Amino acid sequence: MSITRLDSGSSTATDGVPLVYTPAVAAATADVYERVRAVVPEVEWPVHAPYIDAIERWKRSRGAVVLAHNYQTPEIFHGVADLSGDSLALAQQAAETDAEVIVMCGVHFMAETAKMLSPEKTVLIPDLEAGCSLAASISGADVRRLRERHPGVPVVTYVNTSVEVKAESDICCTSSNAVEVVESLGVDRVIFLPDEFLGRYVADNTDVEVILWQGHCEVHERFTGDELRDYRKTYPGIQIFAHPECPPDVLSEADYVGSTAGLIRHVDATRPERVVLVTECSMSDNVAVAHPDVEFIRPCNLCPHMKQITLPKILTALERLQHEVTIDPDVAGRGRRAVERMLEVGRGAGG
């Protein structure tokens, strides 16, 4: 780590600037705290603010941008992110920015996708342990074996996968355009990878036969229909918005099912008095910042991989240009083609 603990209880960055909560730091970060004060306790701000101030200085020095997924904590999502969104949107935004350095505050497959779409840029991930149970559930070799078992059947792959898996696929999809992508192929059967529950949701909404893989997101698979029924009893009139990576009994209890971006748009459009977002709970914190009139009941299933990303690790990544993501050009090219085929069908908001 490039942050060292001093006897005084302060920290210092490698540029020699002490990381202490001074009046100058308080003033520089006041606008940020005003935005997040409803979701970040005041007692925590003196810890976060010096890192936010230092990260902003290092971003300018490096010509860098910080990208943050919706599941990042508020001090990251609202404090240092230049661009934010779901997994595919972040990669698309990375490709459009002029920045030379991209710091991906998300999980590893997101950094890979950003590098795949921006091969000329330096893409960093602050912690190599920021993985994904869903992406880890399948490999490129698994896809090749499925093709052998089901010759001629096209492979549709969720963007929440490694670039190696994308490269073995015919076309990618997001959670919002999965049905449209499957139907665009004009076939009777598809192999759908890797999320079993998203695949079941697709199968329920199309006449195409869907061959499933048993991959799951460890956050979304923990929700249950009983849990949602308990919410309705405890909070009369509550609206339940769920992500399609959840089990079928959860989706059957939901008032709305949609992608990460779709959930946010539905809150914007409907302004429910009280709502539960059945997804990673930091997203509720981040959406709540823009909707102080909505009461968010938080079913706090945290993603342990997303929480590997912290302000100190972001600062270290910028200081040291640490944990650069690299991809074999052939693999990146094949994976990019699968994403581009999806975009030809329609630009879907991501996972």
KAPE-V723777 format. One record per backbone hydrogen bond with DSSP energy under -0.5 kcal/mol. NH is the residue of the N-H (numbers start at 1). CO is the residue of the C=O. E is the energy in kcal/mol with one decimal. If there is no record, write none. Layout:
BEGIN
NH;CO;E
NH;CO;E
END
This chain:
BEGIN
4;2;-0.6
4;12;-1.1
6;10;-2.5
9;6;-1.8
11;19;-1.2
12;4;-0.9
13;17;-1.7
16;13;-2.2
18;16;-0.6
19;11;-5.3
20;18;-1.2
22;20;-1.6
26;22;-2.7
27;23;-2.3
28;24;-2.3
29;25;-1.8
30;27;-0.8
33;29;-2.4
34;30;-2.3
35;31;-1.3
36;32;-1.6
37;33;-1.4
39;36;-2.1
40;36;-1.9
41;39;-0.5
44;41;-1.5
45;41;-0.8
45;42;-0.8
46;42;-0.6
47;44;-1.4
48;44;-1.7
49;45;-3.1
50;46;-0.5
51;47;-0.5
51;48;-0.6
52;48;-2.2
53;49;-2.6
54;50;-2.2
55;51;-3.0
56;52;-2.1
57;53;-1.6
58;54;-2.4
59;55;-2.6
60;56;-1.7
61;57;-2.0
62;58;-2.5
63;59;-1.2
64;59;-2.3
65;101;-2.2
67;65;-0.5
67;103;-2.9
68;83;-2.3
69;105;-2.4
70;85;-1.3
72;69;-2.1
76;73;-1.5
77;73;-3.0
78;74;-2.7
79;74;-0.8
80;76;-1.8
81;76;-1.5
82;66;-2.8
83;66;-1.8
85;68;-1.5
90;86;-2.2
91;87;-1.4
92;88;-2.4
93;89;-2.6
94;90;-2.5
95;91;-1.8
96;92;-1.1
97;93;-1.3
100;63;-1.5
101;63;-1.3
102;122;-3.1
103;65;-2.6
104;102;-0.7
104;124;-3.1
105;67;-3.3
105;103;-0.8
106;104;-1.2
108;130;-2.8
110;107;-1.1
111;107;-1.4
112;108;-2.5
113;109;-2.4
114;110;-2.2
115;111;-2.3
116;112;-2.8
117;113;-1.9
118;114;-1.1
121;118;-1.9
122;100;-2.3
123;121;-0.7
124;102;-3.3
124;122;-0.5
125;323;-1.9
126;104;-0.6
130;127;-1.6
131;129;-2.1
136;132;-2.3
137;134;-1.3
138;135;-1.0
143;139;-1.6
144;140;-2.1
145;141;-2.1
146;142;-2.1
147;143;-2.0
148;144;-1.7
149;145;-2.0
150;146;-2.0
151;148;-0.5
153;150;-1.9
154;152;-0.5
154;189;-0.5
156;154;-0.6
156;191;-3.2
157;155;-0.5
157;171;-2.6
158;193;-2.8
159;173;-2.1
161;159;-2.3
166;162;-2.1
167;163;-2.3
168;164;-0.7
168;165;-0.8
169;166;-1.7
170;155;-1.7
171;155;-1.6
172;338;-2.0
173;157;-1.7
176;349;-1.0
178;174;-0.8
181;177;-2.8
182;178;-2.5
183;179;-2.5
184;180;-1.6
185;181;-0.7
185;182;-1.0
186;183;-1.1
190;209;-2.2
191;154;-2.8
192;190;-0.6
192;211;-3.1
193;156;-2.6
193;191;-0.5
196;194;-0.6
196;215;-2.6
199;195;-2.2
200;196;-2.2
201;197;-2.1
202;198;-2.2
203;199;-2.6
204;200;-2.0
205;201;-0.6
205;202;-1.4
206;203;-0.9
209;188;-3.1
211;190;-3.1
211;209;-0.6
212;210;-0.6
213;192;-0.6
215;194;-2.0
215;213;-1.4
218;216;-0.6
221;217;-2.5
222;219;-0.9
223;220;-1.2
228;224;-1.6
229;225;-2.3
230;226;-2.1
231;227;-1.6
232;228;-1.8
233;229;-1.7
234;230;-2.5
235;231;-3.0
238;235;-1.9
239;274;-2.1
241;239;-0.5
241;276;-2.4
242;256;-2.9
243;278;-1.5
246;243;-2.0
247;220;-0.6
250;247;-1.1
251;247;-1.8
252;248;-2.2
253;249;-0.5
253;250;-1.0
254;250;-0.7
254;251;-0.8
255;240;-2.6
256;240;-1.5
258;242;-2.3
260;350;-0.7
263;259;-2.9
264;260;-1.6
265;261;-2.5
266;262;-2.2
267;263;-2.0
268;264;-2.3
269;265;-2.5
270;266;-2.4
271;267;-2.4
275;295;-2.6
276;239;-2.4
278;241;-3.4
278;276;-0.7
279;277;-2.0
281;301;-1.2
283;280;-1.3
284;280;-0.5
284;281;-0.5
285;281;-1.2
286;282;-2.2
287;283;-2.7
288;284;-2.4
289;285;-1.0
290;286;-0.5
290;287;-1.0
291;287;-0.6
291;288;-0.9
294;291;-1.7
295;273;-2.1
296;294;-0.7
297;275;-2.7
297;295;-0.6
298;296;-0.6
299;297;-0.7
300;298;-1.4
301;299;-2.2
302;300;-0.8
304;302;-0.7
307;303;-1.8
308;305;-1.5
309;306;-1.6
310;308;-0.5
314;310;-2.2
315;311;-2.4
316;312;-2.2
317;313;-2.4
318;314;-2.0
319;315;-2.6
320;316;-2.8
321;317;-1.3
322;317;-1.1
325;123;-3.0
332;328;-2.9
333;329;-2.4
334;330;-2.1
335;331;-2.5
336;332;-2.5
337;333;-1.7
338;334;-1.4
339;335;-1.6
340;336;-2.9
341;337;-2.3
342;338;-1.3
343;339;-2.2
344;340;-1.6
345;341;-0.9
345;342;-1.0
346;342;-1.9
348;346;-0.9
END
